[in-house]
Amino acid sequence: MRSLAVFCLILVPLLVFPQEAFAATHASDNFSRPAGSLGADWTPIRDGALSISSHAVTGSAAIAGDVWTAGTFTSDQYSQIKVTAKRLKEAQWIGPAVRAQNGGQDAYVGIYDWNNGHPELILFKRSAGNWIQLGEAYSSGPLAAGTQLKLVAFGSTISFLENGVQRLSATDSSLSGGAPGIVAYGTATAGNWSGGDASRPAAFQVIYMRTDADGVKWYQVISANNGPGPQVMRVLTPTHPAPGVPHNFLYVLPVQLRLSNTYNDGLETLRRADAQNRYNLTIIEPTFGIDPWYADNPKNANIQYETFLTKQVVPWVKKTLTITGHEQSWLIGFSKSGLGVEDLILKHPEIFTLAAAWDFPATMSSYDQLGPDATFSYGTDANFQANYRLSTAFLNAHKAPFMNENRIWIGGNREFPVDMADYAKLLTKAGIVFSQEAPRPMGHSWNTGWVPIALAALRQDSIKFRPDDVNRPDDVNRPPKGNVTPTSYPQSVRWLYK
């Protein structure tokens, strides 16, 4: 049964195949009719036509496809098919297509492929008949019959979803217009199809995936501010919290992209220390598409990491994971993320309560000083200077909520001893209350012993913190000044900033 929704008030005669009413720019077909061609609502692509067999659509010996041409669509389109067989044969694939045009020689196509025994989802752009893979393949495993595969093109974002969960995403703006359809190779089959104009995707969608053997919950996070494509967020909650310890949130800021762990794993370090129970913490660690510096890039809409954290992740955490309604929000990080910790708490004291930062390039003076990934994160030096550089002007502009209560802990002298000493002097000069850990020979990594010290300091400061007192005149003693001579950043960590 095929259908195309139209806005009209005239009566039409019954057609051979019954039609169903939908909104103006949506269509569907369940192929529940005799074997043969797909019919007049469909137009075969130049490579060859699909056909109907046993109430499903099927391919032929090589590439074949059909595009729904019984309507007009905007460039924002979706196309969805239903998987009919758990296992495809070798050299078979099938999938939805959007923005198909020029006889199917140009289109975006998402395929379910059985590649040498490894089922996977792959996203392609077809240009003048050539196939260009967009991003990496996703190892899907065998998909159960009934699985819905949906391809969405909205603006320059092309997304491939499995049962509503985004598996692949890419940014490409070379194709517009066209229509949705289906493309296959070999005699792969698919069931019900639907397609039409796509609505704007959710700005932030968090989808639970699984809980691992250590009790860590894994979520898929979709955000245009942290893309393109989905990221992972891990959450560890207390199971046996220490009696009498208030529940709080701890945001762990990773140093590297995605789940890279060259410098160990922040959340895993905390889990091994049983921090979630000892300090009654719900621990949250998001991932990012590039090495994160926790900035908004004015030149790249997908790198809005400050906005992602403050306006999407934190509100979701408070809405979803709150227990008492009085939770404080703590930050912890080192190296790149230590700099991010300081920027975030100083700029957002109403969101983040306390912060611990270890061994970080606090006095970085330009956006490209530490390599191309910092350059890519900040976008322009003007953005870095105005919004993220920990300068005297920056500290003076944001110091008011930090002049009475101790909300900042810093430490570390392994890779950035001069930066840490100079930053302590800047904080003191600005009148910002803070605590500084005495120099200790601890490595530049998550698991070298500094994290438990930082947690103890955060816990102590959380007890003393009184939000109603943040505007009182400061009368707290501060660390003494010291004499240091600037030196270059060590080669042992310079690669981190490239």
C-alpha positions in Angstrom: 0.0 0.0 0.0 1.4 3.4 -1.0 0.4 6.8 0.2 1.3 10.4 -0.3 -0.2 13.1 1.8 -1.6 16.1 0.0 -3.6 19.1 1.2 -6.7 19.2 -1.1 -10.4 19.5 -0.8 -11.5 17.9 -4.0 -12.8 14.4 -4.3 -10.8 11.9 -6.3 -11.9 8.5 -7.7 -10.6 5.3 -6.0 -7.3 4.1 -7.3 -6.2 0.6 -7.9 -4.1 0.7 -4.7 -5.8 2.3 -1.7 -4.3 5.6 -0.5 -3.9 6.8 3.1 -3.9 10.5 4.2 -0.8 11.9 5.8 0.7 15.4 6.3 1.6 17.3 3.2 5.1 16.1 2.5 5.2 12.5 3.8 4.8 9.3 1.9 4.8 5.6 2.7 4.6 2.2 1.0 4.3 -1.3 2.6 4.7 -3.1 -0.8 1.6 -5.2 0.1 0.6 -5.9 -3.5 1.4 -8.4 -6.3 5.0 -9.0 -7.4 6.4 -6.7 -10.0 7.6 -3.1 -10.3 7.1 -0.6 -7.5 4.5 1.3 -9.6 3.9 4.8 -10.9 4.7 6.6 -7.6 8.3 5.4 -7.9 11.0 6.1 -10.5 13.9 3.6 -10.9 17.4 5.0 -10.7 19.7 4.8 -13.7 21.5 1.6 -12.5 18.3 -0.5 -12.3 15.0 -0.9 -10.7 13.9 -2.5 -7.5 10.9 -4.9 -7.5 8.3 -6.3 -5.2 8.5 -9.9 -4.0 6.6 -11.5 -1.1 5.3 -8.1 0.1 8.8 -6.7 0.3 11.1 -4.7 -1.9 14.1 -6.5 -3.3 17.2 -5.7 -5.4 18.6 -7.4 -8.4 22.0 -8.7 -9.4 23.8 -5.4 -9.0 23.0 -1.9 -7.9 19.3 -1.0 -8.1 17.0 1.6 -6.5 13.9 3.6 -6.7 13.0 7.2 -5.8 9.6 8.4 -4.7 8.6 11.0 -7.3 4.9 11.3 -6.6 5.5 14.5 -4.6 7.8 17.4 -4.1 10.1 17.6 -1.1 12.3 20.2 0.6 16.0 19.5 1.0 15.4 18.5 4.6 14.4 14.9 4.1 14.2 11.5 5.7 13.9 8.0 4.4 13.2 4.9 6.5 13.1 1.1 5.8 12.4 -2.0 7.9 15.0 -4.8 7.9 13.4 -8.1 6.9 16.2 -10.5 7.3 18.7 -10.8 10.2 21.5 -12.1 8.0 22.2 -10.8 4.5 24.2 -12.8 2.1 27.8 -11.8 1.2 27.9 -9.0 -1.3 24.5 -7.7 -0.4 23.4 -4.4 1.1 20.3 -2.3 1.3 19.4 1.1 2.7 17.4 4.3 2.6 18.4 7.3 0.4 17.7 11.0 0.6 18.2 13.9 -1.8 18.4 11.4 -4.7 18.5 13.0 -8.1 20.0 12.8 -11.6 18.7 9.2 -12.0 20.1 8.3 -8.6 23.6 9.2 -9.6 23.6 11.8 -6.8 22.3 11.0 -3.4 23.1 10.4 0.3 22.7 6.6 1.1 22.9 4.7 4.3 23.4 1.0 3.9 23.2 -2.1 6.0 26.0 -4.3 4.7 27.2 -7.8 5.4 31.0 -7.4 4.9 32.9 -10.7 5.1 30.8 -11.8 8.0 30.8 -8.4 9.8 27.5 -6.6 9.6 27.9 -2.9 9.6 26.2 0.4 8.8 27.9 2.8 6.4 27.1 6.3 5.3 27.8 7.3 1.7 27.5 10.2 -0.6 27.0 9.3 -4.3 28.3 12.0 -6.6 28.1 11.5 -10.4 27.7 7.8 -9.8 30.8 7.6 -7.6 30.6 6.3 -4.0 32.3 8.4 -1.3 32.2 7.1 2.2 31.4 9.7 4.9 33.2 8.9 8.1 33.8 5.5 9.6 31.6 2.4 9.5 29.5 1.4 12.5 29.7 -2.3 13.6 26.1 -3.0 14.1 26.1 -6.7 14.5 23.3 -8.7 12.9 20.1 -6.6 12.9 16.9 -8.3 13.9 14.0 -8.4 11.5 11.9 -5.4 12.1 14.8 -3.1 12.8 14.1 0.4 11.5 16.9 2.1 9.5 16.4 5.9 9.0 18.5 8.3 7.0 18.0 12.0 7.7 19.4 15.0 5.9 18.8 18.3 7.7 20.8 21.2 6.5 24.4 20.1 6.2 24.0 17.2 8.8 23.4 13.7 7.4 22.5 11.2 10.1 21.9 7.4 10.0 19.8 6.0 12.8 19.0 2.4 14.0 15.6 2.2 15.8 15.8 5.9 16.5 19.4 5.8 17.9 21.9 7.7 15.8 24.8 5.5 14.8 26.5 7.7 12.2 26.6 11.3 11.3 28.5 13.5 8.8 28.5 17.1 7.6 28.2 17.7 3.9 26.3 20.4 2.0 27.1 19.5 -1.6 23.7 18.0 -2.4 20.3 19.7 -2.0 16.8 19.0 -3.4 16.0 15.6 -4.8 13.7 13.0 -3.2 13.8 10.1 -0.7 14.1 6.5 -1.8 15.7 3.1 -1.5 19.0 1.7 -2.9 20.2 -1.9 -2.8 22.9 -4.2 -4.1 22.2 -7.9 -4.8 18.9 -9.4 -3.8 18.7 -7.8 -0.3 15.2 -7.1 0.8 13.4 -4.5 3.0 9.9 -4.0 4.3 7.8 -1.0 5.0 9.2 2.3 3.7 8.4 5.9 4.7 9.9 9.2 3.6 9.3 12.9 3.4 10.3 16.2 4.8 12.4 16.0 7.9 11.7 18.1 11.0 14.4 19.8 12.9 16.3 17.2 15.0 16.4 17.6 18.8 19.2 20.1 19.9 20.1 17.6 22.7 19.1 14.1 23.0 20.5 11.7 25.5 19.9 8.0 24.9 20.7 5.3 27.5 22.7 2.4 25.9 23.9 0.0 28.6 25.4 -0.5 32.1 28.8 -2.2 32.2 30.1 -4.7 34.6 31.5 -1.9 36.9 28.1 -0.2 37.2 29.0 2.6 34.8 26.0 3.7 32.7 26.8 4.5 29.1 24.7 7.1 27.2 24.8 8.2 23.6 24.7 12.0 23.3 23.6 13.8 20.2 24.3 17.6 20.1 25.0 20.0 17.3 27.3 21.8 19.8 29.5 18.6 20.2 29.5 17.0 16.8 29.2 16.1 14.1 28.0 12.7 15.1 27.1 11.2 18.4 29.4 11.1 21.5 29.4 9.0 24.6 28.7 10.1 28.2 29.5 7.9 31.1 27.8 8.2 34.5 28.7 6.5 37.7 26.3 6.8 40.6 26.8 5.9 44.3 25.5 2.5 45.4 26.5 2.6 49.1 27.2 6.3 49.9 29.0 7.1 53.1 26.5 8.0 55.9 26.0 11.7 56.5 27.7 12.8 53.3 25.6 15.1 51.1 25.0 14.0 47.5 26.8 16.1 44.9 27.7 16.0 41.2 31.3 15.7 39.9 32.0 16.6 36.3 35.2 14.9 35.0 36.7 16.8 32.0 38.7 14.5 29.8 42.0 15.6 28.2 41.7 13.8 24.9 39.0 13.2 22.3 36.4 10.4 22.6 37.5 7.6 24.9 41.3 8.0 24.3 43.2 7.0 27.5 46.9 7.7 26.9 46.8 9.5 30.2 44.6 6.9 31.9 40.9 7.3 32.4 39.5 9.9 34.8 36.2 8.2 35.6 37.9 4.8 36.0 40.5 6.4 38.4 37.6 7.7 40.5 35.7 4.4 40.4 38.8 2.5 41.6 39.0 4.9 44.5 35.3 4.3 45.3 34.9 8.1 45.1 31.2 7.7 44.2 30.5 6.1 47.6 33.1 7.7 49.8 32.0 11.2 48.8 28.4 10.4 47.7 29.1 11.6 44.2 27.3 11.1 40.9 30.2 11.3 38.5 29.7 12.5 34.9 32.2 12.3 32.1 31.2 13.4 28.6 33.4 12.8 25.5 34.2 15.2 22.6 34.8 15.0 18.9 38.3 16.7 19.1 40.8 17.2 21.9 38.7 19.5 24.1 39.8 22.9 25.5 36.2 23.7 26.6 35.7 26.7 24.4 33.0 27.9 22.0 34.6 28.3 18.5 33.1 31.2 16.6 34.1 29.6 13.3 32.7 26.1 13.9 29.1 25.4 15.0 30.0 21.8 16.0 32.7 23.0 18.5 30.6 24.8 21.1 32.0 22.9 24.1 31.4 25.6 26.7 27.7 25.8 25.6 27.4 22.1 25.4 28.4 21.6 29.0 26.7 24.6 30.6 23.4 24.7 28.7 22.9 21.1 27.8 24.8 18.6 29.9 24.4 20.3 33.3 20.6 20.9 32.9 20.1 17.3 31.8 22.1 16.1 34.9 20.1 18.2 37.2 16.8 17.1 35.7 17.6 13.5 35.4 20.1 12.6 38.2 19.1 14.9 41.1 18.5 13.1 44.4 18.2 15.9 47.0 17.7 19.0 45.0 20.6 20.7 46.9 23.5 19.2 45.0 26.7 21.1 44.4 28.4 20.8 41.0 32.1 20.1 41.1 34.7 20.2 38.3 37.9 18.2 38.0 40.6 18.1 35.3 44.2 18.4 34.4 46.4 19.6 31.5 44.0 20.9 28.8 41.0 20.2 30.9 42.6 21.9 33.9 42.6 25.1 31.9 39.0 24.3 30.9 38.1 23.8 34.6 39.3 27.3 35.5 37.5 29.0 32.6 34.3 27.2 33.4 34.1 27.9 37.1 35.2 31.6 36.7 32.7 32.3 33.9 29.9 30.2 35.4 30.0 30.5 39.2 26.2 30.1 39.3 26.5 26.7 37.7 29.7 25.2 39.1 30.3 25.3 42.9 33.9 24.1 43.2 36.8 23.2 40.9 40.0 21.2 41.1 42.7 21.7 38.4 46.0 19.9 38.2 49.2 20.6 36.3 47.8 22.8 33.4 49.1 25.5 31.0 47.5 28.3 33.1 49.5 31.2 31.5 49.1 30.2 27.9 49.2 33.5 26.1 47.9 32.8 22.6 45.4 30.4 21.0 48.1 28.7 18.8 50.9 28.5 21.4 50.3 24.8 22.0 49.5 23.5 18.6 46.8 23.1 16.1 44.2 21.4 18.3 44.1 24.5 20.6 43.9 26.6 17.5 41.0 24.5 16.2 39.2 24.7 19.5 39.3 28.4 20.1 38.9 29.4 16.4 40.5 32.8 16.6 43.1 34.4 18.9 40.6 37.2 19.5 38.2 34.7 21.0 40.9 33.2 23.2 42.1 36.6 24.4 38.6 37.9 25.2 36.9 34.8 26.6 39.4 32.1 27.7 42.9 33.4 28.5 43.5 33.4 32.2 44.9 37.0 32.2 44.8 39.7 34.9 41.9 41.3 33.0 40.0 38.1 32.8 40.4 37.3 36.5 39.5 40.8 37.6 36.3 40.6 35.4 35.2 37.4 37.1 36.6 37.6 40.6 33.6 38.9 42.6 32.0 35.5 43.5 35.5 34.1 44.6 36.7 36.8 47.0 35.3 35.3 50.1 34.7 31.5 49.8 37.4 29.1 48.8 36.1 27.5 45.6 39.3 26.8 43.6 42.0 24.2 44.3 45.1 24.0 42.1 48.1 21.8 42.2 50.8 20.1 40.2 54.3 21.0 39.0 55.4 18.1 36.8 54.9 19.6 33.4 53.8 23.1 34.1 55.5 24.3 37.3 56.1 27.9 36.1 52.4 28.2 34.9 51.1 26.9 38.2 53.3 29.3 40.2 52.5 32.3 38.0 48.8 31.5 38.1 48.9 31.4 41.9 50.4 34.9 41.9 47.7 36.1 39.5 44.9 34.7 41.7 46.4 36.3 44.7 46.8 39.7 43.0 43.2 39.6 41.9 42.0 38.8 45.5 40.6 35.4 44.6 40.6 32.9 47.5 42.1 29.5 46.5 44.1 26.7 47.9 47.3 25.3 46.3 48.7 21.9 46.9 52.4 21.8 47.8 54.6 20.5 44.9 54.7 16.7 44.8 56.5 14.4 42.3 53.3 13.1 40.6 53.1 12.3 37.0 51.0 14.0 34.3 48.2 11.6 34.3 44.9 10.7 36.0 46.2 7.9 38.1 49.4 9.2 39.6 47.9 10.0 43.1 46.7 13.6 42.8 43.0 12.8 42.3 42.3 11.6 45.9 44.1 14.7 47.2 41.9 16.9 45.0 38.7 15.1 46.1 39.6 15.5 49.8 40.1 19.2 49.2 36.8 19.5 47.3 34.9 17.7 50.0 36.4 20.0 52.7 35.6 23.2 50.7 32.1 21.9 50.0 31.4 21.8 53.8 32.6 25.4 54.3 31.0 26.8 51.1 28.1 29.2 51.9 26.5 30.5 48.7 24.8 33.4 50.6 28.3 34.7 51.6 29.9 34.9 48.2 29.7 38.7 48.1 31.2 39.3 51.6 34.5 41.2 51.7 37.4 38.8 51.7 39.2 38.2 55.0 40.9 34.9 54.3 44.7 34.4 54.3 46.1 33.6 50.9 49.3 31.7 49.8 52.5 33.7 49.8 54.0 35.1 46.6 57.0 33.4 45.0 59.7 34.2 42.5 59.7 32.1 39.3 61.2 32.5 35.9 59.2 31.6 32.8 60.4 28.6 30.8 59.2 26.9 27.7 56.7 24.1 27.8 58.3 20.6 28.1 58.6 18.4 25.1 57.2 15.5 27.1 53.7 17.0 26.9 54.0 19.3 23.9 52.5 16.5 21.6 49.3 16.7 23.8 48.7 20.2 22.4 49.1 19.3 18.7 
